[in-house]
Amino acid sequence: MQVKIPRKTTKWHAVSVVVQTSSCAAATLCRNVRYLATDAPRLPLPACDRAHECKCTFRHYEDRRASAKRRSDDVGAGGTTKPKVERRLKRGRRATDR
């Protein structure tokens, strides 16, 4: 008897359909689509014409995104990689600054 080890899931845990050479057209259309694990269709797919011999599986991902889409994911908390010009070194606009 095999014991199933529970998977540690995250809020954005995602899956995609892994197709085989004998997979149906419905699975082939879903091949490169990532679904949130809670929203993923059940296998075999409802439109599968080979449900009795379906060998499709899911590939698991920690995140639904294939790559970082937000600029803040690529760089530090400030959102830029290079510091801006330090403006505090210039003289102010007040008469007492001149």
DSSP file (Angstrom, degrees, kcal/mol; ACC not computed):
  #  RESIDUE AA STRUCTURE BP1 BP2  ACC     N-H-->O    O-->H-N    N-H-->O    O-->H-N    TCO  KAPPA ALPHA  PHI   PSI    X-CA   Y-CA   Z-CA
    1    1 A M              0   0    0      0, 0.0     2,-0.3     0, 0.0     0, 0.0   0.000 360.0 360.0 360.0 125.5    0.0    0.0    0.0
    2    2 A Q        -     0   0    0      1,-0.0     2,-0.6     2,-0.0     0, 0.0  -0.668 360.0-141.6 -87.3 139.6    1.4    3.4   -1.0
    3    3 A V        -     0   0    0     -2,-0.3     2,-0.5     2,-0.0    -1,-0.0  -0.882  15.6-134.3-100.3 125.9    1.1    6.3    1.3
    4    4 A K        -     0   0    0     -2,-0.6    -2,-0.0     1,-0.0     0, 0.0  -0.668  12.8-144.8 -80.9 126.9    0.4    9.6   -0.4
    5    5 A I        -     0   0    0     -2,-0.5     2,-0.1     1,-0.0    -1,-0.0  -0.814  24.9-117.4 -90.0 124.3    2.6   12.4    0.9
    6    6 A P        -     0   0    0      0, 0.0     2,-0.3     0, 0.0    -1,-0.0  -0.379  27.2-123.6 -65.0 137.0    0.6   15.7    0.9
    7    7 A R        -     0   0    0     -2,-0.1     2,-0.7     1,-0.1    -3,-0.0  -0.587  16.9-122.6 -79.2 138.5    2.1   18.3   -1.4
    8    8 A K        -     0   0    0     -2,-0.3     2,-0.3     0, 0.0    -1,-0.1  -0.740  38.7-165.9 -79.0 117.1    3.0   21.6    0.1
    9    9 A T        -     0   0    0     -2,-0.7     2,-0.2     4,-0.1    53,-0.1  -0.768  10.8-151.3-109.4 152.7    0.9   24.1   -1.9
   10   10 A T    >   -     0   0    0     -2,-0.3     3,-1.4    52,-0.1    53,-0.0  -0.604  37.2 -98.0-109.5 175.0    1.1   27.9   -2.2
   11   11 A K  T 3  S+     0   0    0      1,-0.3    52,-0.1    -2,-0.2    -1,-0.0   0.830 125.5  39.9 -62.1 -32.1   -1.6   30.4   -2.9
   12   12 A W  T 3  S+     0   0    0     50,-0.3    -1,-0.3    24,-0.1    52,-0.2   0.082  79.1 151.7-107.8  22.3   -0.5   30.5   -6.6
   13   13 A H    <   -     0   0    0     -3,-1.4    24,-2.9    50,-0.1    25,-0.3  -0.321  25.5-174.5 -55.6 129.8    0.2   26.8   -7.1
   14   14 A A  E     -AB  36  61A   0     47,-2.4    47,-2.8    22,-0.3     2,-0.3  -0.844  17.5-161.2-130.9 163.4   -0.5   26.0  -10.7
   15   15 A V  E     -AB  35  60A   0     20,-2.6    20,-3.1    -2,-0.3     2,-0.3  -0.957   1.7-160.8-138.9 157.5   -0.6   23.0  -13.1
   16   16 A S  E     -AB  34  59A   0     43,-1.7    43,-2.7    -2,-0.3     2,-0.4  -0.968  31.6-103.7-135.1 155.3   -0.5   22.4  -16.8
   17   17 A V  E     - B   0  58A   0     13,-0.7     2,-0.6    16,-0.5    41,-0.2  -0.638  26.3-152.1 -81.4 128.6   -1.6   19.5  -18.8
   18   18 A V  E     - B   0  57A   0     39,-3.2    39,-1.6    -2,-0.4     2,-0.2  -0.907  18.4-157.3-100.4 118.4    1.2   17.2  -20.0
   19   19 A V        -     0   0    0     -2,-0.6     2,-0.2    37,-0.2    37,-0.0  -0.605   5.4-147.5 -98.4 156.7    0.1   15.5  -23.3
   20   20 A Q    >   -     0   0    0     -2,-0.2     3,-1.6     4,-0.1    36,-0.1  -0.596  37.6 -97.2-108.6 174.2    1.4   12.3  -24.8
   21   21 A T  T 3  S+     0   0    0      1,-0.3    -2,-0.0    -2,-0.2    -1,-0.0   0.796 126.3  49.9 -64.8 -26.6    1.6   11.4  -28.5
   22   22 A S  T 3  S+     0   0    0     28,-0.0    -1,-0.3    33,-0.0    33,-0.0   0.241  85.8 127.9 -95.6  13.9   -1.7    9.6  -28.3
   23   23 A S    <   -     0   0    0     -3,-1.6    -4,-0.1     1,-0.1    31,-0.0  -0.295  60.8-108.5 -72.5 155.9   -3.5   12.5  -26.5
   24   24 A C     >  -     0   0    0      1,-0.1     4,-1.8    26,-0.0     5,-0.1  -0.192  29.0-104.0 -76.9 171.4   -6.8   14.0  -27.8
   25   25 A A  H  > S+     0   0    0      1,-0.2     4,-1.9     2,-0.2     5,-0.1   0.837 118.9  58.8 -66.3 -34.3   -7.2   17.3  -29.5
   26   26 A A  H  > S+     0   0    0     21,-0.2     4,-0.9     1,-0.2    -1,-0.2   0.907 108.3  45.0 -63.6 -41.4   -8.8   18.9  -26.4
   27   27 A A  H  4 S+     0   0    0      1,-0.2     4,-0.4     2,-0.2     3,-0.3   0.875 109.1  56.3 -69.3 -37.4   -5.6   18.1  -24.4
   28   28 A T  H >< S+     0   0    0     -4,-1.8     3,-0.9     1,-0.2     4,-0.3   0.867 104.6  52.8 -63.3 -36.1   -3.4   19.4  -27.1
   29   29 A L  H 3< S+     0   0    0     -4,-1.9     3,-0.3     1,-0.2    -1,-0.2   0.798 111.2  47.0 -67.6 -28.6   -5.2   22.7  -27.0
   30   30 A C  T >< S+     0   0    0     -4,-0.9     3,-1.6    -3,-0.3   -13,-0.7   0.398  82.7 107.3 -90.8   1.8   -4.6   22.9  -23.3
   31   31 A R  T <  S+     0   0    0     -3,-0.9    -1,-0.2    -4,-0.4    -2,-0.1   0.851  84.7  31.0 -54.8 -47.7   -0.9   22.0  -23.5
   32   32 A N  T 3  S+     0   0    0     -3,-0.3     2,-0.5    -4,-0.3    -1,-0.3   0.161  95.0 108.1-101.7  18.6    0.8   25.4  -22.8
   33   33 A V    <   -     0   0    0     -3,-1.6   -16,-0.5   -16,-0.1     2,-0.5  -0.836  55.7-150.4-100.7 129.5   -1.9   26.8  -20.5
   34   34 A R  E     -A   16   0A   0     -2,-0.5     2,-0.4   -18,-0.1   -18,-0.2  -0.855  15.0-168.8 -97.8 131.9   -1.2   27.1  -16.8
   35   35 A Y  E     -A   15   0A   0    -20,-3.1   -20,-2.6    -2,-0.5     2,-0.1  -0.898  31.7-106.2-114.6 145.0   -4.2   26.9  -14.5
   36   36 A L  E >>  -A   14   0A   0     -2,-0.4     3,-1.6   -22,-0.2     4,-0.9  -0.507  40.1-117.4 -59.8 141.2   -4.4   27.7  -10.8
   37   37 A A  T 34 S+     0   0    0    -24,-2.9     3,-0.5     1,-0.3    -1,-0.1   0.831 115.1  52.5 -57.1 -33.5   -4.6   24.2   -9.2
   38   38 A T  T 34 S+     0   0    0    -25,-0.3    -1,-0.3     1,-0.2   -24,-0.1   0.727 114.3  42.8 -74.5 -20.4   -8.0   25.0   -7.8
   39   39 A D  T <4 S+     0   0    0     -3,-1.6    -1,-0.2     2,-0.1    -2,-0.2   0.413  85.7 120.6-103.8  -0.2   -9.3   26.0  -11.2
   40   40 A A     <  -     0   0    0     -4,-0.9     2,-0.1    -3,-0.5   -24,-0.0  -0.327  67.0-112.2 -68.6 145.1   -7.7   23.2  -13.3
   41   41 A P        -     0   0    0      0, 0.0     2,-0.2     0, 0.0    -1,-0.1  -0.384  35.4-105.5 -71.2 155.8  -10.0   20.9  -15.3
   42   42 A R        -     0   0    0      2,-0.1     0, 0.0    -2,-0.1     0, 0.0  -0.542  46.8 -87.9 -80.8 148.8  -10.2   17.3  -14.2
   43   43 A L  S    S+     0   0    0     -2,-0.2     2,-0.2     2,-0.1    15,-0.0  -0.849 110.8  45.0-102.1 140.7   -8.5   14.6  -16.2
   44   44 A P  S    S-     0   0    0      0, 0.0    -2,-0.1     0, 0.0     7,-0.1   0.587 103.1-120.8 -66.1 151.4   -9.6   13.1  -18.5
   45   45 A L    >   -     0   0    0     -2,-0.2     3,-1.9     1,-0.1    -2,-0.1  -0.253  16.7-115.7 -62.1 149.4  -10.9   16.4  -20.0
   46   46 A P  T 3  S+     0   0    0      0, 0.0    -1,-0.1     0, 0.0     5,-0.1   0.830 117.0  47.6 -56.9 -32.8  -14.7   16.6  -20.6
   47   47 A A  T 3  S+     0   0    0    -23,-0.0     2,-0.3     2,-0.0   -21,-0.2   0.335  82.6 128.0 -91.0   8.1  -14.1   16.9  -24.3
   48   48 A C    X   -     0   0    0     -3,-1.9     3,-0.5     1,-0.1     6,-0.1  -0.472  42.1-167.0 -69.6 126.6  -11.6   14.0  -24.5
   49   49 A D  T 3  S+     0   0    0     -2,-0.3    -1,-0.1     1,-0.2     3,-0.1   0.418  88.0  50.6 -93.1   1.9  -12.6   11.4  -27.1
   50   50 A R  T >   +     0   0    0      1,-0.1     3,-1.6     2,-0.1     4,-0.3  -0.200  66.3 139.1-126.2  40.2  -10.1    8.9  -25.7
   51   51 A A  G X   +     0   0    0     -3,-0.5     3,-0.8     1,-0.3    -1,-0.1   0.819  67.5  58.7 -59.0 -34.3  -11.2    9.0  -22.0
   52   52 A H  G 3  S+     0   0    0      1,-0.2    -1,-0.3    -3,-0.1    -2,-0.1   0.700 119.8  28.3 -71.5 -17.8  -10.9    5.3  -21.5
   53   53 A E  G <  S+     0   0    0     -3,-1.6    -1,-0.2     0, 0.0    -2,-0.2   0.113  85.2 146.7-126.9  21.3   -7.2    5.3  -22.5
   54   54 A C    <   +     0   0    0     -3,-0.8   -31,-0.1    -4,-0.3    -3,-0.1  -0.371  20.1 176.1 -64.6 131.5   -6.2    8.8  -21.5
   55   55 A K        +     0   0    0     -2,-0.1    -1,-0.1     2,-0.1   -32,-0.1   0.137  32.2 133.4-121.0  16.6   -2.6    9.1  -20.2
   56   56 A C        -     0   0    0    -36,-0.1     2,-0.3   -39,-0.0   -37,-0.2  -0.379  30.9-179.1 -67.6 146.5   -2.5   12.9  -19.7
   57   57 A T  E     -B   18   0A   0    -39,-1.6   -39,-3.2    -2,-0.1     2,-0.4  -0.797  25.3-104.2-135.1 178.0   -1.0   14.1  -16.4
   58   58 A F  E     -B   17   0A   0     -2,-0.3     2,-0.5   -41,-0.2   -41,-0.2  -0.877  16.6-149.1-108.2 142.0   -0.4   17.4  -14.7
   59   59 A R  E     -B   16   0A   0    -43,-2.7   -43,-1.7    -2,-0.4     2,-0.3  -0.935  24.8-137.0-103.1 133.8    2.9   19.2  -14.3
   60   60 A H  E     -B   15   0A   0     -2,-0.5     2,-0.3   -45,-0.2   -45,-0.2  -0.710  22.0-178.4 -99.6 143.5    3.0   21.2  -11.1
   61   61 A Y  E     -B   14   0A   0    -47,-2.8   -47,-2.4    -2,-0.3     3,-0.1  -0.961  31.1-136.1-133.9 150.3    4.4   24.7  -10.6
   62   62 A E  S    S+     0   0    0     -2,-0.3     2,-0.3   -49,-0.2   -50,-0.3   0.759  94.0  32.3 -75.7 -23.5    4.8   26.9   -7.6
   63   63 A D  S    S-     0   0    0      2,-0.2   -49,-0.1   -50,-0.1   -50,-0.1  -0.968  70.6-136.0-136.1 147.9    3.5   29.9   -9.5
   64   64 A R  S    S+     0   0    0     -2,-0.3     2,-0.2   -52,-0.2   -30,-0.1   0.814  84.0  86.0 -71.7 -30.1    1.0   30.4  -12.3
   65   65 A R        -     0   0    0      1,-0.1    -2,-0.2   -53,-0.1     3,-0.1  -0.479  69.1-148.9 -75.0 140.6    3.3   32.8  -14.2
   66   66 A A  S    S-     0   0    0      1,-0.2     2,-0.3    -2,-0.2    -1,-0.1   0.808  82.5  -0.1 -76.9 -30.2    5.9   31.4  -16.5
   67   67 A S  S    S-     0   0    0     -3,-0.0     2,-0.3     0, 0.0    -1,-0.2  -0.945  98.8 -69.3-149.6 168.5    8.3   34.3  -15.7
   68   68 A A        +     0   0    0     -2,-0.3    -2,-0.0     1,-0.2     6,-0.0  -0.463  45.0 177.1 -64.8 123.6    8.3   37.4  -13.7
   69   69 A K        +     0   0    0     -2,-0.3     2,-0.4     4,-0.0    -1,-0.2   0.688  56.6  75.1-100.7 -24.8    5.8   39.9  -15.2
   70   70 A R  S >> S-     0   0    0      1,-0.1     3,-1.2     2,-0.0     4,-0.8  -0.719  74.6-137.7 -94.7 139.7    6.0   42.7  -12.8
   71   71 A R  H >> S+     0   0    0     -2,-0.4     4,-1.4     1,-0.3     3,-1.0   0.860 104.8  61.6 -60.6 -35.2    9.0   45.0  -12.7
   72   72 A S  H 34 S+     0   0    0      1,-0.3    -1,-0.3     2,-0.2     7,-0.1   0.724  97.7  58.7 -66.5 -20.3    9.1   44.9   -8.9
   73   73 A D  H <4 S+     0   0    0     -3,-1.2    -1,-0.3     1,-0.2    -2,-0.2   0.769 108.2  45.8 -75.8 -25.5    9.7   41.1   -9.2
   74   74 A D  H << S+     0   0    0     -3,-1.0    -2,-0.2    -4,-0.8     2,-0.2   0.769 117.7  34.0 -87.6 -28.0   12.9   41.7  -11.2
   75   75 A V  S  < S-     0   0    0     -4,-1.4     6,-0.1     1,-0.3     0, 0.0  -0.596  92.8 -73.0-123.6-179.8   14.4   44.5   -9.1
   76   76 A G    >   -     0   0    0      4,-0.4     3,-1.4    -2,-0.2    -1,-0.3   0.118  60.1 -81.0 -67.3-175.4   14.7   45.6   -5.5
   77   77 A A  T 3  S+     0   0    0      1,-0.3    -1,-0.1     2,-0.1    -5,-0.0   0.780 124.8  62.1 -62.3 -29.2   12.0   47.2   -3.4
   78   78 A G  T 3  S-     0   0    0      2,-0.2    -1,-0.3     1,-0.1     3,-0.1   0.701 105.1-125.3 -73.2 -18.7   12.6   50.7   -4.9
   79   79 A G  S <  S+     0   0    0     -3,-1.4     2,-0.3     1,-0.3    -2,-0.1   0.408  79.1  84.4  90.9  -2.9   11.6   49.5   -8.3
   80   80 A T        -     0   0    0      1,-0.1    -4,-0.4    -8,-0.1    -1,-0.3  -0.928  61.2-151.5-129.4 157.4   14.8   50.7  -10.1
   81   81 A T  S    S+     0   0    0     -2,-0.3    -1,-0.1     1,-0.2    -2,-0.0   0.682  85.2  50.0 -97.0 -21.4   18.2   49.1  -10.5
   82   82 A K  S    S-     0   0    0      0, 0.0    -1,-0.2     0, 0.0     0, 0.0  -0.961  90.2-113.0-122.1 133.9   20.1   52.3  -10.7
   83   83 A P        -     0   0    0      0, 0.0     3,-0.1     0, 0.0    -2,-0.1  -0.313  32.1-118.7 -66.6 147.5   19.9   55.2   -8.2
   84   84 A K        -     0   0    0      1,-0.2     2,-0.2    -4,-0.0    -4,-0.0  -0.283  45.6 -74.1 -75.8 168.3   18.4   58.5   -9.5
   85   85 A V        -     0   0    0      1,-0.1     2,-0.8     2,-0.0    -1,-0.2  -0.452  51.1-116.0 -64.9 132.2   20.4   61.7   -9.5
   86   86 A E    >   -     0   0    0     -2,-0.2     3,-0.6     1,-0.2     4,-0.1  -0.610  33.7-177.6 -74.5 109.8   20.7   63.0   -5.9
   87   87 A R  G >   +     0   0    0     -2,-0.8     3,-1.3     1,-0.2    -1,-0.2   0.625  68.2  78.1 -86.6 -13.2   18.8   66.3   -6.0
   88   88 A R  G 3  S+     0   0    0      1,-0.2    -1,-0.2     4,-0.0     4,-0.1   0.658  83.1  67.3 -71.7 -12.6   19.5   67.2   -2.4
   89   89 A L  G <  S+     0   0    0     -3,-0.6    -1,-0.2     2,-0.1    -2,-0.1   0.667  86.7  85.0 -79.8 -16.3   23.0   68.3   -3.3
   90   90 A K  S <  S-     0   0    0     -3,-1.3     2,-0.1    -4,-0.1    -3,-0.0  -0.410  92.4 -94.1 -81.4 160.5   21.7   71.2   -5.4
   91   91 A R        -     0   0    0      1,-0.1    -1,-0.1    -2,-0.1     7,-0.1  -0.426  43.7-117.3 -70.1 149.9   20.8   74.6   -4.0
   92   92 A G        -     0   0    0      5,-0.1    -1,-0.1    -2,-0.1    -4,-0.0  -0.098  17.1-112.8 -79.2-178.3   17.3   75.2   -3.0
   93   93 A R  S    S+     0   0    0      3,-0.0    -1,-0.1     4,-0.0     2,-0.1   0.525  81.8 103.9 -95.5  -8.1   14.8   77.7   -4.4
   94   94 A R  S >  S-     0   0    0      1,-0.1     3,-1.0     2,-0.0     4,-0.4  -0.382  79.2-122.6 -75.2 154.4   14.5   79.8   -1.2
   95   95 A A  G >  S+     0   0    0      1,-0.3     3,-0.9     2,-0.2    -1,-0.1   0.810 112.7  58.3 -64.5 -29.9   16.3   83.1   -0.9
   96   96 A T  G 3  S+     0   0    0      1,-0.2    -1,-0.3     2,-0.1    -3,-0.0   0.657  97.2  62.3 -75.9 -14.2   18.1   81.9    2.2
   97   97 A D  G <         0   0    0     -3,-1.0    -1,-0.2     1,-0.2    -2,-0.2   0.600 360.0 360.0 -83.5 -11.8   19.6   79.0    0.2
   98   98 A R    <         0   0    0     -3,-0.9    -1,-0.2    -4,-0.4    -2,-0.1   0.436 360.0 360.0 -91.8 360.0   21.5   81.4   -2.2
